[in-house]
């Protein structure tokens, strides 16, 4: 546990023992008192730039009073986190940041009831969401305590709270990854109400099995090295733990009063987080004192951008108003309800309801204002189920990396950022495991699945922070590299290719896995789809040259012959003639049924020609080997009369000349032929034709 030097006693909190639990103004006053007390410099101490020592002591004592085992867990997580960080080269202030973050990561449990906190079984989605809300509440409390932003960011990310908004990246910071591993290791090696503790080796094995999917492999390795050293013995020193907690987090009458106050505050903040989409608190100096996680999401402004900043209506809306309702509340002391239009996208706006509430001191003065934001068109219920559904909708179920739909969404975001800022750039890497079909055929599909899982974990381990990986389909993966030019992307691909060659997959010594890579960097003439197409063409070239290599497509590498080849008629085509006995009107009905059953897109139609697109389109549309029936193809149907000698007056024939060609990728002739034959058979079946 952090060692605190002598400090003056923490300011005595306002007595809330006689306050009704629903007295909003008094509860917000208690929150503002935390803000005020945090402004007092810690006398001495090494943590004055991270958190005021009296505030740290107050929070730890309250957690001790609430549940001593939770505080002991936080202390052990702090020891482990500091040990891991030191093995990774962290020093001085950075080590203190990860230590304070570890001590604070479970502070939200102060407000969680025992029947959930100590449940001897798996949490339901609603219970998990209940705890998640309390973690968001804890962030608001840490903001009020003016804890260093780096500490708050690590705590937030460790619980999965708005990590993208907090640090502007799509990946966890190293501090959050360290804390996640330390937290998991201590939980595994500590007796729980539903299981016995694992020993050190079993816990490390579990973490290693989840490396790349849930935990950072490098951090897990650093944990193993620290456990081999002498400092790890401190984890088992119960006597030292008791002394440290007694000195730094004593439980006395003042502690009980503090804990009572914090429980009131936690419960009130929980109500706000549960009922409202966003809220923020403005103090008497017209500065932002609290900025909720919902406000971060709704207004796309992090606490770092708003906390302790001068309040302005422009922080939340571009709409101009004659009088700011916040000032009206400060002047009149009366609550005000008003509407506000906020930006919800590049060209999208949403109207929300706002309630501005005064925070009134005992002497009647107004010492702050709270604004509660509610989007009346949406409900905040069942967020736990929504979170599970969102994970299922964005992740590949086998490997745990992003699926194709989520890759497409992230690619659009990168492209939009590039179009709005010419100084940004990004690259796309296509990866395809070589001769993967032979692994399935020779060793079984179970081994093939294990290879894909191991490969996905290895890719995640090798990527840099902010890079994204998704499974495109079958044995193909796509890597999106923000702020990366083609040269750096090629270096990443080559490093990954070399690592694949030396890695043992599926616990087998008789298995060698290689891959081919295609790289393309966005350039001025690209669309969001063309950069993907160029990376795909580069992958095809790598496979054509013999596989197990990386090829790159650059703006000036497309020779005239290459451009002519891409513009030429595709080599993958399939044509057939269908003879049907139905009349023209019946043919229209039959074709309508075919279009509806195939969910086909009508490109053009006239009495003698119909052009359709079948299959899954999109930025990453193409040749997923696991879904031949979804391969996008263009189908042209020319309708002509049959030969006169075959037609009878009562039984006239129509000839349909059907032409099928690929949309997008066309590298796999065999896959296309299967797809085209299926289309012809399905069309013939609908028309009951020869």
C-alpha positions as CSV (number, residue, x, y, z in Angstrom):
1,X,0.0,0.0,0.0
2,X,1.1,3.5,-0.7
3,X,3.0,4.9,2.3
4,X,1.6,8.2,3.6
5,X,3.7,10.6,5.5
6,X,2.3,12.6,8.4
7,X,-0.6,14.8,7.2
8,X,-3.1,17.0,9.0
9,X,-6.4,15.3,9.8
10,X,-8.9,15.1,7.0
11,X,-11.5,17.9,7.2
12,X,-14.5,16.7,9.1
13,X,-17.3,16.0,6.6
14,X,-20.7,17.5,7.0
15,X,-22.9,15.3,9.2
16,X,-25.4,13.4,7.0
17,X,-26.7,11.2,9.8
18,X,-29.8,13.4,10.1
19,X,-30.2,14.0,6.4
20,X,-32.9,12.3,4.4
21,X,-31.3,9.9,1.9
22,X,-33.1,11.7,-1.0
23,X,-32.1,15.2,0.0
24,X,-30.4,16.0,-3.4
25,X,-29.1,19.4,-2.4
26,X,-27.3,18.2,0.7
27,X,-25.9,15.2,-1.1
28,X,-24.5,17.4,-3.9
29,X,-23.1,19.6,-1.2
30,X,-21.2,16.6,0.2
31,X,-19.8,16.0,-3.2
32,X,-18.7,19.7,-3.6
33,X,-17.1,19.5,-0.2
34,X,-14.9,16.7,-1.5
35,X,-13.9,18.9,-4.3
36,X,-13.1,21.7,-1.9
37,X,-11.2,19.4,0.5
38,X,-9.2,18.1,-2.5
39,X,-8.0,21.6,-3.3
40,X,-6.1,21.6,0.0
41,X,-2.5,20.6,-0.7
42,X,-1.3,17.5,1.1
43,X,1.2,18.4,3.8
44,X,4.3,16.6,2.8
45,X,3.8,13.2,1.1
46,X,4.9,11.9,-2.2
47,X,1.3,11.8,-3.7
48,X,0.3,15.5,-3.6
49,X,0.4,15.7,-7.4
50,X,-1.7,12.5,-7.7
51,X,-4.2,12.8,-4.9
52,X,-4.3,14.8,-1.6
53,X,-3.1,12.5,1.2
54,X,-6.1,13.2,3.5
55,X,-8.5,12.3,0.7
56,X,-6.6,9.1,-0.1
57,X,-6.7,8.2,3.6
58,X,-10.4,8.9,3.8
59,X,-11.2,6.8,0.8
60,X,-9.1,3.8,1.9
61,X,-10.5,4.0,5.5
62,X,-14.0,4.0,4.1
63,X,-13.2,1.0,1.9
64,X,-11.7,-0.7,5.0
65,X,-14.8,-0.1,7.0
66,X,-17.0,-1.4,4.2
67,X,-15.1,-4.6,3.5
68,X,-11.6,-5.3,4.8
69,X,-11.1,-8.1,2.3
70,X,-11.6,-5.7,-0.6
71,X,-9.0,-3.3,0.8
72,X,-6.5,-6.2,1.3
73,X,-7.2,-7.3,-2.3
74,X,-6.5,-3.7,-3.5
75,X,-3.3,-3.6,-1.6
76,X,-2.1,-6.9,-3.1
77,X,-3.1,-5.7,-6.6
78,X,-1.0,-2.6,-6.0
79,X,2.0,-4.7,-5.0
80,X,1.6,-6.9,-8.1
81,X,1.0,-3.9,-10.5
82,X,4.0,-2.1,-9.3
83,X,6.1,-5.2,-9.6
84,X,5.0,-5.8,-13.2
85,X,5.4,-2.2,-14.2
86,X,8.9,-2.2,-12.7
87,X,9.8,-5.3,-14.8
88,X,8.5,-3.4,-17.9
89,X,10.8,-0.4,-17.2
90,X,8.4,2.0,-15.4
91,X,10.0,4.4,-12.8
92,X,9.2,6.9,-10.1
93,X,6.0,8.8,-10.9
94,X,4.7,6.2,-13.2
95,X,5.0,3.5,-10.6
96,X,3.1,5.7,-8.1
97,X,0.4,6.3,-10.7
98,X,-0.2,2.5,-11.2
99,X,-0.1,2.0,-7.4
100,X,-2.7,4.6,-6.7
101,X,-4.9,3.3,-9.6
102,X,-4.6,-0.2,-8.1
103,X,-5.7,1.0,-4.6
104,X,-8.6,2.9,-6.1
105,X,-9.8,0.4,-8.8
106,X,-12.5,-1.2,-6.5
107,X,-13.5,2.0,-4.6
108,X,-17.0,1.6,-6.2
109,X,-17.7,-1.4,-4.1
110,X,-18.3,0.9,-1.1
111,X,-21.9,1.3,-2.4
112,X,-22.6,-2.3,-3.5
113,X,-24.8,-4.5,-1.2
114,X,-23.4,-7.7,0.2
115,X,-25.9,-10.0,-1.6
116,X,-24.3,-8.9,-4.9
117,X,-20.7,-8.3,-3.7
118,X,-20.5,-11.8,-2.2
119,X,-22.8,-13.7,-4.5
120,X,-21.5,-17.4,-4.6
121,X,-22.2,-17.7,-8.4
122,X,-22.2,-16.0,-11.7
123,X,-23.7,-12.5,-11.9
124,X,-26.9,-12.0,-13.9
125,X,-26.7,-9.4,-16.7
126,X,-28.7,-7.0,-14.5
127,X,-26.3,-7.5,-11.6
128,X,-23.3,-7.1,-13.8
129,X,-24.7,-3.8,-15.1
130,X,-25.5,-2.7,-11.5
131,X,-21.8,-3.2,-10.6
132,X,-20.7,-1.5,-13.9
133,X,-22.8,1.6,-13.0
134,X,-21.1,1.8,-9.6
135,X,-17.7,1.7,-11.3
136,X,-18.9,4.7,-13.4
137,X,-20.1,6.3,-10.1
138,X,-16.7,5.8,-8.7
139,X,-15.1,7.7,-11.6
140,X,-17.3,10.7,-10.7
141,X,-16.2,10.4,-7.1
142,X,-12.5,10.2,-8.1
143,X,-13.0,13.3,-10.3
144,X,-14.4,15.2,-7.3
145,X,-11.3,14.2,-5.4
146,X,-9.2,15.7,-8.1
147,X,-7.2,12.5,-8.6
148,X,-4.6,12.7,-11.4
149,X,-6.2,12.1,-14.9
150,X,-3.7,9.2,-15.6
151,X,-5.0,7.4,-12.5
152,X,-8.6,7.9,-13.4
153,X,-8.0,6.8,-17.0
154,X,-6.4,3.5,-15.8
155,X,-9.2,2.8,-13.4
156,X,-11.8,3.6,-16.1
157,X,-10.3,1.4,-18.7
158,X,-9.8,-1.5,-16.3
159,X,-13.6,-1.6,-15.9
160,X,-14.2,-1.0,-19.6
161,X,-15.8,2.5,-19.1
162,X,-15.6,4.8,-22.1
163,X,-12.0,3.9,-22.9
164,X,-12.1,5.2,-26.4
165,X,-13.3,8.6,-25.2
166,X,-10.8,8.8,-22.4
167,X,-7.6,8.3,-24.3
168,X,-8.5,8.8,-27.9
169,X,-7.4,5.3,-28.8
170,X,-9.1,2.1,-29.6
171,X,-6.9,0.0,-27.3
172,X,-6.3,-0.1,-23.5
173,X,-3.4,1.8,-22.2
174,X,-0.5,-0.3,-20.8
175,X,-1.4,0.8,-17.3
176,X,-4.9,-0.6,-17.7
177,X,-3.5,-3.9,-19.1
178,X,-1.1,-4.2,-16.1
179,X,-4.0,-3.6,-13.7
180,X,-6.2,-6.1,-15.4
181,X,-3.6,-8.9,-15.1
182,X,-2.7,-8.0,-11.5
183,X,-6.4,-8.0,-10.6
184,X,-7.1,-11.3,-12.3
185,X,-4.0,-13.0,-10.7
186,X,-4.9,-12.0,-7.2
187,X,-8.6,-13.0,-7.7
188,X,-7.5,-16.4,-9.0
189,X,-5.1,-17.1,-6.1
190,X,-7.5,-15.9,-3.4
191,X,-10.2,-18.1,-1.9
192,X,-13.6,-17.1,-3.2
193,X,-17.0,-17.9,-1.8
194,X,-17.7,-20.1,-4.8
195,X,-14.3,-21.9,-5.2
196,X,-10.9,-22.7,-3.7
197,X,-7.9,-20.6,-4.6
198,X,-5.6,-21.7,-7.5
199,X,-1.9,-22.0,-6.9
200,X,0.6,-19.8,-8.6
201,X,1.3,-22.1,-11.5
202,X,-2.4,-22.8,-12.2
203,X,-3.2,-19.1,-12.1
204,X,-0.4,-18.3,-14.5
205,X,-1.5,-21.0,-16.9
206,X,-5.0,-19.6,-16.9
207,X,-3.7,-16.1,-17.7
208,X,-1.4,-17.4,-20.4
209,X,-4.3,-19.3,-22.0
210,X,-6.2,-16.0,-22.2
211,X,-3.2,-14.0,-23.4
212,X,-3.9,-12.1,-26.6
213,X,-7.7,-12.6,-26.1
214,X,-8.3,-11.0,-22.7
215,X,-4.8,-10.3,-21.3
216,X,-1.6,-8.8,-22.7
217,X,1.0,-11.6,-23.2
218,X,3.9,-9.3,-22.4
219,X,2.3,-8.2,-19.2
220,X,1.6,-11.9,-18.1
221,X,5.3,-12.7,-18.9
222,X,6.4,-9.8,-16.7
223,X,4.2,-11.0,-13.9
224,X,5.9,-14.4,-14.1
225,X,9.3,-12.8,-13.9
226,X,8.2,-10.7,-10.9
227,X,6.8,-13.8,-9.1
228,X,10.2,-15.5,-9.4
229,X,11.9,-12.6,-7.5
230,X,12.1,-11.9,-3.8
231,X,9.5,-9.0,-3.7
232,X,6.7,-11.5,-4.5
233,X,7.0,-12.9,-0.9
234,X,5.3,-9.7,0.3
235,X,2.0,-11.0,-1.0
236,X,2.0,-13.7,1.6
237,X,3.0,-11.5,4.5
238,X,-0.3,-11.1,6.4
239,X,1.3,-9.4,9.4
240,X,2.8,-6.6,7.2
241,X,-0.6,-6.2,5.5
242,X,-2.4,-5.8,8.8
243,X,0.1,-3.2,10.0
244,X,0.0,-1.2,6.7
245,X,-3.8,-1.1,6.7
246,X,-4.0,-0.2,10.3
247,X,-1.6,2.7,9.8
248,X,-2.8,4.0,6.5
249,X,-6.5,3.2,6.6
250,X,-7.6,3.2,10.3
251,X,-11.3,2.6,11.2
252,X,-12.5,5.0,13.9
253,X,-15.6,7.2,14.6
254,X,-14.6,9.6,11.9
255,X,-14.1,6.8,9.4
256,X,-17.6,5.5,10.1
257,X,-19.0,9.0,9.5
258,X,-17.0,9.3,6.3
259,X,-18.2,5.9,5.1
260,X,-21.8,6.9,5.9
261,X,-21.4,10.0,3.9
262,X,-19.8,8.2,0.9
263,X,-22.6,5.6,0.9
264,X,-25.2,8.4,0.7
265,X,-23.2,10.0,-2.1
266,X,-22.7,6.7,-4.0
267,X,-26.4,5.8,-3.9
268,X,-27.4,9.3,-5.2
269,X,-24.9,9.2,-8.0
270,X,-26.1,5.7,-8.8
271,X,-29.6,7.1,-9.3
272,X,-28.3,9.7,-11.6
273,X,-26.2,7.3,-13.7
274,X,-29.2,4.9,-13.9
275,X,-31.9,7.5,-14.8
276,X,-30.1,10.1,-16.9
277,X,-28.0,9.9,-20.0
278,X,-25.5,12.5,-18.7
279,X,-25.0,14.9,-15.9
280,X,-22.4,17.5,-14.7
281,X,-21.9,19.8,-11.7
282,X,-20.9,23.4,-11.8
283,X,-19.5,25.0,-8.6
284,X,-19.9,28.5,-7.3
285,X,-16.8,29.6,-9.2
286,X,-18.6,28.6,-12.4
287,X,-16.2,25.8,-13.0
288,X,-17.0,22.2,-14.0
289,X,-16.6,20.1,-10.9
290,X,-18.1,16.8,-12.0
291,X,-18.3,15.4,-15.6
292,X,-20.1,12.0,-15.8
293,X,-19.1,9.2,-18.1
294,X,-22.4,9.7,-19.9
295,X,-21.4,13.4,-20.6
296,X,-18.2,12.1,-22.0
297,X,-20.1,10.0,-24.5
298,X,-22.9,12.4,-25.3
299,X,-20.7,15.5,-25.8
300,X,-17.6,13.8,-27.0
301,X,-15.5,15.7,-24.4
302,X,-13.4,13.9,-21.9
303,X,-13.1,14.9,-18.2
304,X,-9.6,16.1,-19.0
305,X,-11.1,18.6,-21.5
306,X,-13.7,19.9,-19.0
307,X,-12.8,19.4,-15.4
308,X,-11.8,22.7,-13.6
309,X,-12.6,24.6,-16.8
310,X,-14.7,27.7,-16.9
311,X,-18.3,26.7,-17.6
312,X,-19.7,27.7,-20.9
313,X,-22.9,26.5,-22.7
314,X,-20.7,26.0,-25.7
315,X,-19.2,22.9,-23.9
316,X,-22.5,21.0,-24.6
317,X,-24.2,22.7,-27.5
318,X,-23.6,25.0,-30.4
319,X,-27.0,26.6,-30.0
320,X,-27.0,30.2,-28.9
321,X,-29.3,31.3,-26.0
322,X,-30.0,34.8,-24.7
323,X,-29.7,33.6,-21.1
324,X,-27.9,30.5,-19.9
325,X,-30.3,28.5,-17.6
326,X,-27.3,27.7,-15.3
327,X,-27.0,31.5,-14.6
328,X,-30.8,31.7,-14.1
329,X,-30.6,29.0,-11.4
330,X,-27.6,30.7,-9.7
331,X,-29.6,34.0,-9.6
332,X,-33.0,32.7,-8.6
333,X,-32.2,29.6,-6.6
334,X,-35.1,27.8,-8.5
335,X,-34.8,24.7,-10.6
336,X,-35.3,25.1,-14.4
337,X,-36.3,22.7,-17.1
338,X,-35.3,23.5,-20.7
339,X,-34.6,21.8,-24.0
340,X,-31.3,21.6,-25.8
341,X,-30.1,20.5,-29.2
342,X,-26.9,18.5,-29.3
343,X,-24.8,17.1,-32.1
344,X,-25.0,13.4,-32.4
345,X,-22.9,13.0,-35.6
346,X,-21.4,14.9,-38.4
347,X,-24.8,16.1,-39.7
348,X,-27.1,14.6,-37.1
349,X,-28.7,16.5,-34.1
350,X,-30.8,15.3,-31.2
351,X,-33.1,17.2,-28.9
352,X,-32.7,16.4,-25.2
353,X,-34.5,17.4,-22.0
354,X,-32.4,19.2,-19.4
355,X,-33.2,19.9,-15.7
356,X,-31.0,22.4,-13.9
357,X,-31.1,22.1,-10.1
358,X,-29.6,24.4,-7.5
359,X,-27.2,23.1,-4.8
360,X,-28.2,25.0,-1.7
361,X,-26.0,25.4,1.4
362,X,-27.4,25.5,5.0
363,X,-27.4,29.3,4.9
364,X,-29.5,29.4,1.7
365,X,-26.7,30.5,-0.6
366,X,-26.4,28.7,-4.0
367,X,-23.0,27.0,-4.2
368,X,-23.5,25.0,-7.3
369,X,-25.8,23.8,-10.1
370,X,-26.4,20.3,-11.5
371,X,-27.7,19.7,-15.0
372,X,-29.4,16.4,-15.7
373,X,-29.7,15.4,-19.4
374,X,-32.3,12.9,-20.6
375,X,-33.0,11.7,-24.1
376,X,-36.7,11.0,-23.8
377,X,-36.7,8.8,-26.9
378,X,-34.5,6.1,-25.4
379,X,-34.7,3.9,-22.2
380,X,-31.7,3.1,-20.1
381,X,-33.1,-0.2,-18.9
382,X,-31.6,-3.6,-19.7
383,X,-28.2,-2.2,-20.5
384,X,-26.6,-5.4,-19.2
385,X,-28.3,-7.5,-21.9
386,X,-27.5,-4.8,-24.5
387,X,-23.8,-5.0,-23.6
388,X,-23.8,-8.8,-24.1
389,X,-25.6,-8.4,-27.4
390,X,-23.2,-5.7,-28.5
391,X,-20.2,-8.0,-27.9
392,X,-21.9,-10.8,-29.8
393,X,-22.7,-8.5,-32.7
394,X,-19.1,-7.1,-33.0
395,X,-16.9,-10.1,-32.2
396,X,-16.0,-13.2,-34.2
397,X,-17.3,-16.1,-32.0
398,X,-14.3,-18.4,-32.6
399,X,-11.3,-16.1,-32.2
400,X,-12.7,-13.2,-30.2
401,X,-11.4,-10.5,-32.6
402,X,-13.6,-8.1,-34.4
403,X,-16.0,-9.5,-37.0
404,X,-16.3,-8.2,-40.6
405,X,-19.2,-5.9,-39.7
406,X,-17.3,-4.2,-36.9
407,X,-14.2,-4.0,-39.2
408,X,-16.2,-2.2,-41.7
409,X,-17.5,0.3,-39.1
410,X,-14.0,1.0,-37.8
411,X,-12.7,1.4,-41.4
412,X,-15.3,4.0,-42.1
413,X,-14.3,5.9,-38.9
414,X,-10.6,5.9,-40.0
415,X,-11.6,7.1,-43.5
416,X,-13.8,9.9,-42.1
417,X,-10.9,11.0,-39.9
418,X,-8.6,11.0,-42.9
419,X,-11.0,13.0,-45.0
420,X,-11.4,15.6,-42.3
421,X,-7.7,15.9,-41.5
422,X,-5.3,15.7,-44.4
423,X,-2.4,15.2,-41.9
424,X,-3.7,11.8,-40.8
425,X,-3.1,8.5,-42.6
426,X,-3.7,4.9,-42.2
427,X,-2.9,1.5,-43.8
428,X,-4.8,-1.7,-44.3
429,X,-3.1,-5.1,-44.1
430,X,-4.8,-8.3,-45.5
431,X,-3.5,-11.6,-44.1
432,X,-4.2,-15.1,-45.4
433,X,-2.9,-18.3,-43.8
434,X,-1.1,-20.4,-46.5
435,X,-2.5,-23.8,-47.4
436,X,-5.0,-23.8,-44.5
437,X,-7.3,-26.3,-46.2
438,X,-4.6,-28.9,-46.0
439,X,-4.5,-28.4,-42.2
440,X,-8.2,-29.2,-42.0
441,X,-8.0,-32.1,-44.3
442,X,-4.9,-33.6,-42.8
443,X,-5.3,-32.9,-39.1
444,X,-9.1,-32.2,-38.7
445,X,-11.2,-29.1,-38.4
446,X,-10.7,-29.0,-34.6
447,X,-7.0,-28.5,-35.1
448,X,-7.8,-25.9,-37.8
449,X,-9.9,-24.0,-35.3
450,X,-7.2,-24.1,-32.7
451,X,-4.7,-22.7,-35.3
452,X,-7.1,-19.8,-36.0
453,X,-7.5,-19.1,-32.3
454,X,-3.8,-19.2,-31.7
455,X,-3.1,-17.0,-34.8
456,X,-5.6,-14.4,-33.6
457,X,-4.0,-14.2,-30.2
458,X,-0.5,-13.9,-31.8
459,X,-1.7,-11.1,-34.0
460,X,-3.1,-9.2,-31.0
461,X,0.1,-9.6,-29.1
462,X,2.2,-8.3,-32.0
463,X,0.1,-5.3,-32.8
464,X,0.8,-1.8,-31.4
465,X,-1.6,0.2,-29.3
466,X,-4.5,1.5,-31.4
467,X,-4.2,-1.1,-34.2
468,X,-7.3,-3.2,-34.8
469,X,-7.6,-6.8,-36.1
470,X,-10.7,-8.6,-37.3
471,X,-11.4,-11.9,-38.9
472,X,-12.5,-11.4,-42.5
473,X,-13.7,-14.9,-43.1
474,X,-12.2,-18.4,-43.0
475,X,-8.4,-18.1,-42.5
476,X,-8.2,-14.5,-43.5
477,X,-7.7,-11.5,-41.2
478,X,-7.6,-7.8,-41.7
479,X,-5.5,-5.4,-39.7
480,X,-6.3,-1.6,-39.6
481,X,-3.2,0.5,-38.7
482,X,-4.1,4.2,-37.8
483,X,-1.3,6.8,-38.2
484,X,0.8,4.3,-40.1
485,X,2.3,4.7,-43.6
486,X,2.9,1.7,-45.9
487,X,6.6,1.3,-45.0
488,X,5.8,0.9,-41.3
489,X,2.8,-1.3,-42.1
490,X,5.1,-3.6,-44.2
491,X,7.5,-3.8,-41.3
492,X,4.6,-4.8,-39.0
493,X,3.5,-7.5,-41.5
494,X,7.0,-8.8,-41.9
495,X,7.5,-9.0,-38.2
496,X,4.2,-10.9,-37.9
497,X,5.1,-13.2,-40.8
498,X,8.5,-14.1,-39.2
499,X,6.8,-14.7,-35.8
500,X,4.2,-17.0,-37.4
501,X,7.0,-19.1,-38.9
502,X,8.7,-19.8,-35.6
503,X,5.5,-20.2,-33.5
504,X,4.2,-23.6,-32.3
505,X,0.5,-23.9,-33.1
506,X,-2.2,-26.1,-31.6
507,X,0.5,-27.7,-29.3
508,X,1.8,-29.7,-32.3
509,X,5.4,-30.1,-33.4
510,X,4.5,-31.4,-36.8
511,X,2.6,-28.2,-37.8
512,X,4.2,-25.3,-39.6
513,X,2.1,-22.2,-40.3
514,X,2.9,-19.4,-42.7
515,X,0.9,-16.5,-44.1
516,X,0.8,-14.1,-47.0
517,X,0.2,-10.4,-46.6
518,X,-1.0,-7.5,-48.7
519,X,-0.5,-3.9,-47.6
520,X,-2.0,-0.6,-48.9
521,X,-1.8,2.9,-47.5
522,X,-4.6,5.4,-48.1
523,X,-3.8,8.1,-50.7
524,X,-5.5,11.1,-52.2
525,X,-7.4,9.2,-55.0
526,X,-8.7,6.4,-52.7
527,X,-12.3,5.8,-51.6
528,X,-13.1,3.9,-48.5
529,X,-13.5,0.8,-50.5
530,X,-10.5,1.2,-53.0
531,X,-7.9,1.2,-50.3
532,X,-9.2,-2.2,-49.1
533,X,-9.3,-3.4,-52.7
534,X,-5.7,-2.4,-53.2
535,X,-4.6,-4.3,-50.1
536,X,-6.5,-7.3,-51.3
537,X,-4.8,-7.1,-54.7
538,X,-1.4,-6.9,-53.0
539,X,-2.4,-10.1,-51.0
540,X,-3.3,-11.8,-54.3
541,X,0.1,-10.8,-55.7
542,X,1.9,-12.3,-52.7
543,X,0.0,-15.6,-53.1
544,X,0.8,-15.6,-56.9
545,X,4.5,-15.1,-56.2
546,X,4.6,-18.2,-54.0
547,X,3.1,-17.3,-50.7
548,X,4.8,-16.6,-47.3
549,X,5.7,-13.1,-48.3
550,X,4.4,-9.5,-48.1
551,X,3.5,-7.4,-51.1
552,X,2.5,-3.7,-51.0
553,X,0.3,-1.5,-53.2
554,X,1.3,2.1,-53.3
555,X,0.0,5.1,-55.2
556,X,2.8,5.0,-57.8
557,X,3.2,1.2,-58.0
558,X,0.1,0.7,-60.3
559,X,1.6,0.4,-63.7
560,X,-0.5,0.9,-66.8
561,X,-0.7,-2.8,-67.4
562,X,-2.0,-3.3,-63.8
563,X,-4.7,-0.6,-64.3
564,X,-5.7,-2.2,-67.6
565,X,-5.8,-5.6,-66.0
566,X,-8.2,-4.3,-63.3
567,X,-10.4,-2.6,-65.8
568,X,-10.5,-5.6,-68.1
569,X,-13.4,-8.0,-68.2
570,X,-13.2,-10.4,-65.2
571,X,-11.8,-13.8,-66.0
572,X,-14.2,-15.4,-63.5
573,X,-17.6,-15.6,-65.4
574,X,-20.3,-18.1,-65.7
575,X,-23.1,-18.3,-68.3
576,X,-26.1,-20.6,-68.8
577,X,-29.3,-20.8,-70.8
578,X,-32.6,-21.6,-69.1
579,X,-35.7,-22.7,-71.0
580,X,-39.0,-22.0,-69.3
581,X,-42.6,-22.6,-70.4
582,X,-44.2,-19.8,-68.4
583,X,-45.6,-16.7,-70.0
584,X,-44.1,-13.2,-69.6
585,X,-46.5,-12.2,-66.8
586,X,-45.9,-15.4,-64.9
587,X,-42.2,-15.0,-65.5
588,X,-42.3,-11.6,-63.7
589,X,-44.0,-13.2,-60.7
590,X,-41.5,-16.1,-60.6
591,X,-38.6,-13.7,-60.8
592,X,-40.1,-11.6,-58.0
593,X,-40.2,-14.7,-55.8
594,X,-36.5,-15.4,-56.6
595,X,-35.5,-11.8,-55.8
596,X,-37.3,-11.9,-52.5
597,X,-35.9,-15.3,-51.5
598,X,-32.4,-14.2,-52.3
599,X,-32.8,-10.7,-50.9
600,X,-31.3,-9.5,-54.2
601,X,-30.7,-5.9,-55.1
602,X,-32.3,-4.8,-58.4
603,X,-29.7,-2.8,-60.4
604,X,-31.9,-2.4,-63.5
605,X,-35.0,-3.9,-65.1
606,X,-36.8,-3.6,-68.4
607,X,-39.1,-6.0,-70.3
608,X,-36.3,-8.0,-71.8
609,X,-33.4,-7.6,-69.3
610,X,-33.0,-7.8,-65.6
611,X,-29.8,-7.1,-63.7
612,X,-29.4,-8.1,-60.0
613,X,-26.8,-8.3,-57.3
614,X,-26.9,-11.2,-54.9
615,X,-24.9,-11.8,-51.8
616,X,-23.3,-9.7,-49.0
617,X,-21.9,-6.4,-50.2
618,X,-20.0,-3.7,-48.3
619,X,-16.5,-2.4,-47.9
620,X,-15.1,-5.8,-47.1
621,X,-17.5,-7.8,-49.3
622,X,-16.1,-10.8,-51.1
623,X,-14.9,-14.3,-50.7
624,X,-15.3,-15.6,-47.2
625,X,-14.5,-19.3,-47.7
626,X,-16.9,-20.2,-44.9
627,X,-19.9,-18.7,-46.6
628,X,-20.0,-19.4,-50.3
629,X,-23.7,-18.6,-50.6
630,X,-23.1,-15.0,-49.4
631,X,-20.4,-14.3,-52.1
632,X,-21.6,-11.2,-53.9
633,X,-22.3,-11.7,-57.6
634,X,-23.9,-9.7,-60.4
635,X,-26.6,-11.6,-62.3
636,X,-27.7,-10.5,-65.8
637,X,-30.8,-12.2,-67.2
638,X,-31.6,-11.6,-70.9
639,X,-35.1,-12.7,-71.9
640,X,-35.8,-13.8,-75.5
641,X,-38.4,-15.9,-77.3
642,X,-37.5,-19.5,-77.9
643,X,-36.9,-20.8,-81.5
644,X,-40.1,-20.9,-83.6
645,X,-39.8,-24.6,-84.3
646,X,-39.9,-25.4,-80.6
647,X,-42.9,-23.1,-79.8
648,X,-46.5,-24.2,-80.0
649,X,-49.5,-21.9,-80.0
650,X,-50.6,-23.1,-76.6
651,X,-47.2,-23.7,-75.1
652,X,-44.8,-20.9,-75.9
653,X,-41.2,-21.1,-74.6
654,X,-39.0,-18.3,-73.3
655,X,-35.2,-18.5,-73.3
656,X,-33.3,-16.9,-70.4
657,X,-29.6,-16.2,-71.0
658,X,-28.1,-15.9,-67.5
659,X,-24.7,-14.3,-67.0
660,X,-23.0,-14.4,-63.6
661,X,-19.9,-12.4,-62.7
662,X,-18.2,-11.6,-59.4
663,X,-18.5,-8.4,-57.5
664,X,-15.3,-7.3,-55.8
665,X,-12.7,-9.9,-55.3
666,X,-12.1,-12.5,-57.9
667,X,-9.0,-14.4,-56.8
668,X,-10.6,-17.8,-56.3
669,X,-12.0,-19.3,-59.5
670,X,-13.2,-22.5,-57.8
671,X,-15.2,-20.6,-55.1
672,X,-16.8,-18.5,-57.8
673,X,-17.8,-21.5,-59.9
674,X,-19.5,-23.1,-57.0
675,X,-21.4,-19.8,-56.2
676,X,-22.4,-19.3,-59.8
677,X,-23.7,-22.9,-60.2
678,X,-25.8,-22.4,-57.0
679,X,-27.3,-19.2,-58.4
680,X,-28.2,-20.9,-61.7
681,X,-29.7,-23.9,-59.9
682,X,-31.8,-21.7,-57.6
683,X,-33.1,-19.6,-60.4
684,X,-34.0,-22.7,-62.5
685,X,-35.8,-24.2,-59.4
686,X,-37.9,-21.0,-59.0
687,X,-38.8,-21.0,-62.7
688,X,-39.5,-24.7,-62.8
689,X,-37.4,-24.7,-66.0
690,X,-35.1,-26.9,-68.0
